[in-house]
Structures are given as structure tokens and as C-alpha cells.
Amino acid sequence: MEKWEEKAIRESDQIITFSKASADIIISAYHKEPTQVQVFPIPAYIPAHLLPEKNAIQKEIQQPLKLLLVGKRYHLRGMDIAIEAIHLLNQNKYPAELRIVGMTGKDQDFVKFFGVYDKEDPAELKSYFESFKWADLLFHPSRFHSAGIVISEAAAFGLPTITNAAGGLATTVEHNLTGLVLPEKSPPSAYVESIISLIKDKDRYQKLRQSARQRFDDVLNWETAGQHLFEIIKQVHQARF
């Protein structure tokens, strides 16, 4: 598989990747020319009738703080980190709730599992996005993630993401613009400290919400990504013919 991958990279005119981290590996490990590697964040598709108006995304950060985690793999997506952080927030007198979507589990104090949604079913897709409207923050303490489409989905709802620099997450989330990007392998206490800083700075939180939605409109939607892809294909075609 590695040989196939190497051959595909070697013979490609242009390579498209969803993160700067992947691009750096392609350039350094496979010696591809930087001009032949294109990076743009992974986009998300939100049906027009489910996409909120810009003036509908503004909301105050309140207590209990509502945190959303979306994922199907417990350890890889850092669910244990998120659960510990929720308990630390409550212990420090910052009431908080965690909603976990994408996995079943046993509910506990401050933590509730919502299971898996079939996003091909219109009714379930609508219910899935209700969690994004409910939440104050997308909590994504993933131990590794090449990109993270859920972050782009959250941005459509003006939902800032708190994550770390593992894999390509620092490409999808722009630190201090559309969310907070902690150092890789940050402990639960570091997430708690960053979350408390947002609770104490409501203006900063509002700016993150506005910037997250603007980034979705500018970069993280299918239409924009499709146009970007078209331009890359056109350039390759013109260079060849």
C-alpha cells in the first residue's frame, strides 16, 4: 500500500490535501514540489433549508455551558478527555453539560450519549444538526484526526471549536479566529482553562462565532471547495494540453 501511495504521489500533476500537516509530509517524505501540493480545508455540505441565517447564529455563552462532541471512536476522538474536562468544570463551579453524538454509552452526571444518526435520512439529519444549535462549543479533543468534517459542519452554525494541533485539526480550525487550538496531547485541565477563559470573555466568544460562520461561507462549504477543485483541474489541463 505504501508503494502504491508513493507511485500515485510521484505520478500526480497536482495533489489535493485537506491539511497543512499532510502537505508537509507529502513534500518532505515524498519529495513532491510544493507547487504541486494544494491545501484547502475539508468542506461540509449543509442543505440550504437547514443552514441558519447569519443573524440567527448569535447567542450568549451561558451556564450551564453546553458542549458537543461528535465522533464514533471513543479513545481516538478523546471522549475520555472530554468527560474528565466536564467533571473538572463542574468541580470548579462552572456548570457544564456534554452531549456525545455518534456513539452509544451509559449516561452519567453531566454527560449524555445521543447515539448515531443516519445522515442520509432527512429527518435524522435535521435532528443531528439540532445538537449544533443547542451547543455553545464543539469539543474536539481528538488524539488524531486528518481533518475533521464535523468542525466544518459546526462552523456553519457559528459554533466555535476547541481542539488541539493533532493531525490536520489546526488547518480546519484557525486558532483565536474560529476556535481554540491547544498544543497536541493537551490534558483535560488545559481544555478547562481555555473554556473558562471564554466564559469570562463574552465578546471574544461572540467574535469566534461570527468568524466561524464567515469561514464556512468563505471556505468550508461545498460550493467554494468545488470551484477551487475546478480551478485546479483546469490549470492541470492547460499545462498538459
Stockholm file with secondary structure:
# STOCKHOLM 1.0

chainA/1-241         MEKWEEKAIRESDQIITFSKASADIIISAYHKEPTQVQVFPIPAYIPAHLLPEKNAIQKEIQQPLKLLLVGKRYHLRGMDIAIEAIHLLNQNKYPAELRIVGMTGKDQDFVKFFGVYDKEDPAELKSYFESFKWADLLFHPSRFHSAGIVISEAAAFGLPTITNAAGGLATTVEHNLTGLVLPEKSPPSAYVESIISLIKDKDRYQKLRQSARQRFDDVLNWETAGQHLFEIIKQVHQARF
#=GR chainA/1-241 SS CHHHHHHHHHHCSCEEESCHHHHHHHHHHSCCCGGGEEECCCCBCCCGGGSCCGGGSCCCCCSSEEEEEECSCTTTTTHHHHHHHHHHHHHTTCCEEEEEESCCCCCBTTEEEEECCCTTSHHHHHHHHHHHHHCSEEEECCSCCSCCHHHHHHHHTTCCEEEESSTTHHHHSCBTTTEEEECTTCCHHHHHHHHHHHHTCHHHHHHHHHHHHHHIIIIIBHHHHHHHHHHHHHHHHHHHC
#=GC SS_cons         CHHHHHHHHHHCSCEEESCHHHHHHHHHHSCCCGGGEEECCCCBCCCGGGSCCGGGSCCCCCSSEEEEEECSCTTTTTHHHHHHHHHHHHHTTCCEEEEEESCCCCCBTTEEEEECCCTTSHHHHHHHHHHHHHCSEEEECCSCCSCCHHHHHHHHTTCCEEEESSTTHHHHSCBTTTEEEECTTCCHHHHHHHHHHHHTCHHHHHHHHHHHHHHIIIIIBHHHHHHHHHHHHHHHHHHHC
//
